Amino acid sequence: MSLFWRIFALNAVVLGAATALLLWAPVTVSVPVLLTEAVILVGGLAVMLVANAALLRLGLAPLDRLTKLMTTVDLLRPGQRLPASGAGGVAELIRTFNAMLERLEQERAASSARALLAQEAERRRIAQELHDEVGQSMTAILLGLKRSADDVPEPQRRELQELQEITRASLDEVRRLVRRLRPGVLDDLGLVSALTSLSEDFATHTGLLVTRRFDTDLPPLAPETELVLYRVAQESLTNVARHADAGRVTVALRRADDGVVLTVTDDGSGIEAPREGAGIRGMRERALLVGGSLDITPAPRAGTRVRLTAPLARKQL
């Protein structure tokens, strides 16, 4: 039954009941209308309107649920569906909306995967150029300054040594940028070593106390999953340094029943409702890339907890 005929049938039920009452009830209407008769008619009208409103509310309730889902649906939180309750056109509308959500989620996941893979390829290219071109050039400058400093008098030697220190610090910064763009230790030594290096580098540059808790029986993971876990940990630590006003951070990686769970917990100011900025939405997109789920919640005592659950089997996009 279409929505039009459903509403028509509901109104017909109400009007039919009112007509039946008028036909069989011992009620007459005088001219002019008496006060008691007017009260009875107005009361009957009120009952008819209330009954009509209640029946319409019951019949259109699935549409209200569909409207609420439309206003709150987020493609970065897949799986939001409505049961196809109701009859006729209402159920068909809900099924069509659920199918549309399924297609949109698949298209969003595929486009996000392409964008993230292109981003990683660009990161790799830039890191390679920084390492091969800028890094080697600065190393050559550093060696040239050292040779020059050995052959000049003391005043000029001190200036050249200061230039050496500036160049060495710049070279260290370039190497740090290369590690952030493309962590070579992740490719060479695996996820645990990469997270250890990341947390140590974070502690050195921020002065925060970083605690690591890694299970020893972690299962083997696909390279894409390891990269997603690393990037989420990297973005989480960056957010802690920028916004949390924390003194301690815990990075944990443990084995789950069907995958691994990464948590980054700080003791900072905490959050009530995380703002979905570019960083958080980027983490959600990365989680979807491997079929994982990301949760950002207040920590049990204080601060914020970022929790990424990644399955062992990579999701096919």
C-alpha angles and dihedrals in degrees: 000000000000123000091253093057092043091057090043091052093049092051091045090055092052095045092044091053091049092049091050091052091051092049099049104025116096092240126132131183119221129205109261095031115247121229094246091050091050090051091051092049094047090047091051091050090051092050090048092051093047092049091048092049092048093050092047091049090052094046096046097041093104089056091053090053090048091051092051091050091049091056095047105033116124120190089209088065101054126192100055104143139154125225109249094243125160127049138275117348096005094058091044090051091052092047090050091050091049090050090049090052090051092053093045092050092050092048092046091049092049094047092045090051091052092047094047094046090050089049092052091048090052091048089052092050094049092046091051092050092047090050097043102035111022096030095050093044092052090047089053090049090050092052091046091052090051093052091047092048090056092056103045133077122267102270093051091040091059091052092049090049090053089051088050091055092048091049092047091051090049090049090052089051091051090051090050090052090050090053091050093048096046119002104215091189088064091059095041106036107016140245100306093053091046093051090046091053091045094052093045091050090047092051091048095052099039103033091229122139109248121196119196124205113179125167115235095218099058113156122240111271134202115257090246091054093048091050092050092050091049094048093048091050090047094051092044092053090047090054090049091053093047105039116008103071086212133160100198134037129188121203113193132179118184139167119256131192095269104012143341134299123216118196129182112190128180133185095224133121093300130216136253098200119002114233111237098233127162092276096054094042089050090054091050091051091050090050091052089050090070097030094258133136130232125208126184113191140153112275117249094256107014140325129037136300124209112195124187120184113195124185123224094236114066115237113246111235 
